[in-house]
Amino acid sequence: MSVDGWSEHEPVLLSETISLLEPRSNGLYLDGTLGGGGHAEAILDASSPAGRLIGLDRDPRAIERSRIRLARFGDRVELHERNFATLAESPELAAVRLDGALLDLGVSSAQIDEKARGFSYQQDAPLDMRMGPRGEPARDLLARADIDELTEIIRRYGEERHARRIALAIVRERERLSIETTGRLREIVERAVPRSEHPLKSVARVFQALRIAVNEELESLSSGLPQIVERLVEGARFVVISYHSLEDRIVKHYFRDLAIDCICPPGLPVCRCDKRSEAVILTHRPLTPAPAETERNPRARSARLRAIERRAAA
Ligand SMILES: C[S@@+](CC[C@H](N)C(=O)[O-])C[C@H]1O[C@@H](n2cnc3c(N)ncnc32)[C@H](O)[C@@H]1O
């Protein structure tokens, strides 16, 4: 079934996610990144007849579409337009106790395919790139940032070696005429990098970098992870699927720090720190999609899944 393409987003690593979460009836689950609602629907099916799900997305369109897709579950579902990094600020959600949680980061296929959002360099559209209505659109960031900031964004989030050349070209071009569309940005990047070096790959990296910066994706992840973990009951599982090496690194380090039992310097005869393990790591290496999945759904190629089980705080 498709609702304007929104249910066509194929949930990545779906069976792995459900096996790890082990949803059960009477459990309460959080999907912090609803998107098209595919994972959410599977969690609700697996936790029938009485499991409940709280779904969040910063994109009102995702909420609207998931509401339609998940309508058959009635009052087992509660949806909120919200950044998962603001869970603790929510009067209705701050006190929840969760039996499992999922983050499936990044953008959905539906967002990329929606021309007016400006996520894709394959169609000419206004340069917006915001997942939700708040924040600074990409065109404003491109008009405001200086060369150093642009270079840093493109190098760090896009891992693009020609970052400085591209940043210089952006600054030079915006003095002539403001950069308002994806088509114009694509042209500027294509002209800035050597022809011999697959300019379209640089374009893709610049678009990814801008999207991450515009939506403050890494900041949301760093601040959202502890807010979710604090709300997990003992034995609850938390699954995070990331698509960028910087995201995966944040998740890996955060999970590793949670799982460590003592952080005293080596050689101390007795433990003097209060650090106690708060989770068990369930995936010592990240899970990645099987070849059959990436063949069917190329978007899954860069996916990395990590999971933990919450332990009682000592
Ligand atoms: C990869 S899609 C999720 C797809 C979903 N699992 C499915 O099966 O359809 C990511 C979604 O997360 C949302 N998102 C990304 N970062 C977010 C954040 N910090 N808070 C809330 N939603 C976020 C995006 O708007 C997008 O709809």
PDBQT file of the ligand as one rigid body, heavy atoms in Angstrom, charges set to zero:
ROOT
HETATM    1  C1  LIG A 401      15.083   6.508   8.007  1.00  0.00    +0.000 C 
HETATM    2  S1  LIG A 401      13.599   7.304   8.335  1.00  0.00    +0.000 S 
HETATM    3  C2  LIG A 401      12.747   6.167   9.365  1.00  0.00    +0.000 C 
HETATM    4  C3  LIG A 401      12.008   5.138   8.590  1.00  0.00    +0.000 C 
HETATM    5  C4  LIG A 401      11.136   4.252   9.426  1.00  0.00    +0.000 C 
HETATM    6  N1  LIG A 401      11.893   3.432  10.328  1.00  0.00    +0.000 N 
HETATM    7  C5  LIG A 401      10.234   3.386   8.565  1.00  0.00    +0.000 C 
HETATM    8  O1  LIG A 401      10.228   2.156   8.734  1.00  0.00    +0.000 OA
HETATM    9  O2  LIG A 401       9.520   3.926   7.719  1.00  0.00    +0.000 OA
HETATM   10  C6  LIG A 401      14.089   8.517   9.481  1.00  0.00    +0.000 C 
HETATM   11  C7  LIG A 401      12.974   9.400   9.995  1.00  0.00    +0.000 C 
HETATM   12  O3  LIG A 401      13.451   9.978  11.211  1.00  0.00    +0.000 OA
HETATM   13  C8  LIG A 401      13.101  11.319  11.292  1.00  0.00    +0.000 C 
HETATM   14  N2  LIG A 401      14.095  11.930  12.157  1.00  0.00    +0.000 N 
HETATM   15  C9  LIG A 401      15.420  12.066  11.927  1.00  0.00    +0.000 A 
HETATM   16  N3  LIG A 401      16.010  12.647  12.982  1.00  0.00    +0.000 NA
HETATM   17  C10 LIG A 401      15.049  12.852  13.911  1.00  0.00    +0.000 A 
HETATM   18  C11 LIG A 401      15.029  13.399  15.224  1.00  0.00    +0.000 A 
HETATM   19  N4  LIG A 401      16.142  13.872  15.805  1.00  0.00    +0.000 N 
HETATM   20  N5  LIG A 401      13.857  13.406  15.911  1.00  0.00    +0.000 NA
HETATM   21  C12 LIG A 401      12.720  12.925  15.336  1.00  0.00    +0.000 A 
HETATM   22  N6  LIG A 401      12.665  12.435  14.086  1.00  0.00    +0.000 NA
HETATM   23  C13 LIG A 401      13.817  12.394  13.385  1.00  0.00    +0.000 A 
HETATM   24  C14 LIG A 401      13.093  11.800   9.862  1.00  0.00    +0.000 C 
HETATM   25  O4  LIG A 401      12.232  12.917   9.731  1.00  0.00    +0.000 OA
HETATM   26  C15 LIG A 401      12.591  10.568   9.109  1.00  0.00    +0.000 C 
HETATM   27  O5  LIG A 401      11.198  10.617   8.947  1.00  0.00    +0.000 OA
ENDROOT
TORSDOF 0
